[in-house]
Amino acid sequence: MGHTDRVREILSWYQSDNPGVRTNLARILNHGRLAGTGHLVILPVDQGWEHGPARSFLPNPAGYDPRYHASLAVEAGCNAYAAPLGAIEALSAENVGEIPLILKMNHNNSLLNEANPDQAVTASVADALRLGCAAIGFTIYPGSTKSQQQYEEIRALAAEAKRVGLAVVIWAYARGEQISSTGETAIDVISYAAHIATQLGAHIIKVKPPTAHFEQGAAKKAYEAAGRKVDTLEDRIRDVVASCFAGRRIVIFSGGAAKSTAEVLEECSQIAAGGGFGSIMGRNAFQRPREEAVALLHQVMDIYAASK
């Protein structure tokens, strides 16, 4: 089956990339229940590293086995599965080629609490190639005093990945002692972080859904002067999408901490209405019993499939 018009349009935004990169983007866009729609639902499972195995997997102990997550992503029809090096190496031969893989290349952990957090680089582009991945993933912390170094790290890794035909996914999470806890999800900060990831050359940008809070007074004045509405999540999603080269880069939104099914679906409906490309949903999926997780992911996918 050839590309849909929507996939062709999205791939046309990345003309500076070589055929290998565009092929791997197409692999992700053309996989699963949302294949060809231009929307994405990705299952990420790096929470064991970030938050610890008990907090991540005790709600559904099957999740201690990485093979469970990969098979869940396949059964649900996700576009891709994102995980750290060890988890992807632990996948069985049965999982090979079943779903596009994203190798998460850097990590922090909750045993280390710093005002200005950083992440350790824990995998290589060579690992991603060896394991048949379609893309690498990397987290940046705009606002941290370590962020400038992170930008240099992803610049080098992204250049290497693109050279060998891999796509680049950037998690952009604003953190640091100069940003308040409320400010980490402020509309001006989320849009700024997404724009930084875009400027760093990401093909796919992951951010948290923004709130209506403003962290920077100057940014608030600019929004008010332009009459830019941020009252609803739909409004705010539209602003984030605009910050990613006027919607010419793929931006998806994290599911965050556990929510009720109704809350998840309402949030995804607002993301879709605002022009978001989809969701990257971990704990809200894999912490549920398998049948419930698959049903939820299908409902989320149906929301995006119905949007334009």
Secondary structure, DSSP 8 states (H G I E B T S, - for coil): ----HHHHHHHHTTTTS-HHHHHHHHHHHTSSTTTTTT-EEEEE--HHHHH-HHHHHTTSGGGGSHHHHHHHHHHHT-SEEEE-HHHHHT--GGGTTTS-EEEE-EE--TT---SS---EE---HHHHHHTT-SEEEEEE-TTSTTHHHHHHHHHHHHHHHHHTT-EEEEEE---STTS-TTGGGBHHHHHHHHHHHHHTT-SEEEE---BS--S-HHHHHHHHHHT---SSHHHHHHHHHHHTTTTTSEEEEE--S---HHHHHHHHHHHHHTT--EEE-SHHHHTS-HHHHHHHHHHHHHHHHH--
